[in-house]
Amino acid sequence: MRVRTKREGVSNNFGSAYVNCEIISAFIKQKREENSSSGLCPSAHTAVEWSIRAGSRTAFLLHEVPISCGPSSPVGKECGAPENNDNSVENGDTGTYKLVIGDEVVSAIMSADDELDRSDALRLLSQKLCEVFRIPVGITTGDNSHGNCLWSEEGSCSVLTPQELRELPSRWIMQSLNEATVASSHRNGVTLLDCGATVCLKSEVLNDEPKRELSSEPVRKRNYKPGNAPQYRVCDVADMANGQYWVEVEPLITGPESTGSVARRRFDRDELLLSPPQPVYFDPLLPVDEINNSRGTSACLFLSAVLAVGRIRSERAAIGDLSMWDMYPKNVTLQMGYASRDIRRKVHELCAARRDALHVEGGTEGTDVKKEELELRLVTDYVTLRYKGKTIEVLQRTVERLSLLWDARLAVRRVRGARRAHELWLDAVETQAASDFSEKIHVFSTVEPFFMRLFTLLLRYSSLFGDLGYNQGPHAAVPPAIMQQLCQVFDIQCEAFASPLNAQLPLFCSLFPDTDYFFGSLGSFFDIALTAGHFEVNPPFVTAVLQRLEKLLLKDTLPINDSDGAASMLFVVVLPSHDLDETERSDGLEGGAPVAGNTTLRQNNNCDRKRGRFENDGRDKGGGNAVSTDRALRESPYCLAHVLCSAHESVYVDGHQHMLRAPLFCIGSPTRLIVLGNRTARLRYSDAATRLQSVREAWRGYTLENRVDSP
């Protein structure tokens, strides 16, 4: 297996002595006992109550996910959740998916084929990204006067380091997907990508509609139909920043009068609608920045280009006229915006053609599954999956845990009659153990939905993060022993930011609902409307994601679930901390004693005291008065307690733990643990500071036990 055996500075204990299956196995056993007895789901603790927000990315993606032979809707609810909720998502008119095994197999095969196309598309998009950050031929000089602002990359020069280029595609995707607040098949707002597009005035559309329709629905929620409204062509678009939100248009004139000059006019972006609406080709993996912001381009790529240009200017390198770099960030984001849209369209067409072909051939009964088999090769402690020329490797301990997550989902959905994935996997492992080969090799082919979905899942995360096993901070997790401690101390039931590859609880939220659902994912945490539950929150350490998380917790979740009769709601937030108090700095980042939060709740408007955060659009206004998410959370009226863990006493699990036999590592900054809760949770955990101290001590002990000190 072509991966590192361990991270530097840690022992091999994780891989040799621990398989993280205990919590999931216990959960499955409990659910089966409950289902076989009364069919109800009694629980000694507060259950997770949730529903998917209508119009969200998760709702959009799960609407087409085939659910295995079960009575549940695509949303599903953990035991104890309300039976009826207006925000729940159902499948069309039926509200239920009921597929025969043949349909289930073909659906899994089709998803694997789709993912192969999607992986190829992302590779092309990454190549294009490298190209736009290269220095044009003829601009650079032949000497070494470029200083540290240029790097050689495949025979040319790039304004980004090789490491930045490797990280940028996944950073771009993660920020784009985590910023998505809505999902749709079309859009009608004008962006920087729409020069030459046809538009109409919103006011003229409204004047063209019947009066009764004007009063039946709020304007902002309407699905505008241009009808006979005059149309215009977009000639130019402002930068959609710094107060400049105009769009310059000219009347769309046809016929003899079109030969003369036409006066151009400028309108505010919000006064115009694309006519007809533009298709989005929404994709579960590829970035869709057109619907995330008014610019329609990536803020992540724009910032990367701005920083690169800043290095060039600071070095005063001989790279042509420095003024040429003024428009460089905008040009980079525009090029990648067009490229992303074109590539998404091609993937959409390939997937649609595949489904059309299945329909023409007579449905699932006409599919020859023998031609679609997945090959698995078990060798020592890892397994190789090969499908249509694509090969992926993964440790066997990961496959076992994924099989348990699969079975846990079936147990929650009360699916009966389906063969357990864990049994399938154990059969394969036992056959390998009985092999006559000295290396204990077992090879077999299958179209079992579990293995096909496993391949699709692994390919999705391999496409996003690569297969080198390095630099997976955004996908890192707390160690299993610490998760167990959190479950015992704070009754944690669900992970807010995880994936099937690093999830330690049977209930978790993740970035990819379409692939992760089959292994227990509830969808994106930002798309879930919560009414009860205790959550471990370890988000990607990305500023935009942290700001959105802060707003979700402090503005959209805790305040509306803070009444006397509300069910318990608690969040244990895990964050790297750079915003330290004076006492913490004087301790040399060694961490300090837990600090108790507020014992009584102040007025909810106190959440807004931090210099105008979340005004209007909910985004941090930036500038010198910006407050870190770390500080905003621990100073909020919902904070029960917080504690700082020093960097050398808080080990994490690498994001490539499915490929690393010993994936523990230490980050370079202290870790902040913050406990937030509603009124019920604050009363229940009045000793939260003491409980949090026990978690810190457990983490410290686990870290010191597994560290290998440098000589």
MOSULZI-V282176 format. One record per helix or strand. SS is the DSSP state (H for helix, E for strand). FROM is the first residue (numbers start at 1). TO is the last residue. If there is no record, write none. Layout:
SS	FROM	TO
SS	FROM	TO
//
This chain:
E	6	6
E	10	10
H	13	17
H	22	37
E	49	52
H	57	62
H	101	132
E	134	134
E	151	153
E	156	158
H	162	179
E	186	187
H	192	194
E	198	201
H	202	207
H	211	214
H	219	221
E	231	237
E	241	241
E	244	244
E	246	251
H	256	259
E	264	268
H	269	271
E	272	274
E	278	279
H	289	291
H	299	315
H	322	325
H	328	360
H	364	366
H	369	372
E	374	379
E	382	387
E	390	395
H	396	413
H	421	433
E	441	446
H	449	465
H	473	475
E	477	478
H	480	490
E	494	498
E	508	510
H	513	519
E	521	521
H	525	527
E	528	537
H	543	557
H	559	561
E	569	577
H	582	586
E	591	591
E	595	596
H	604	608
H	629	634
E	639	645
H	647	649
E	651	653
E	662	662
E	664	666
E	670	677
H	679	684
H	688	706
E	707	707
//
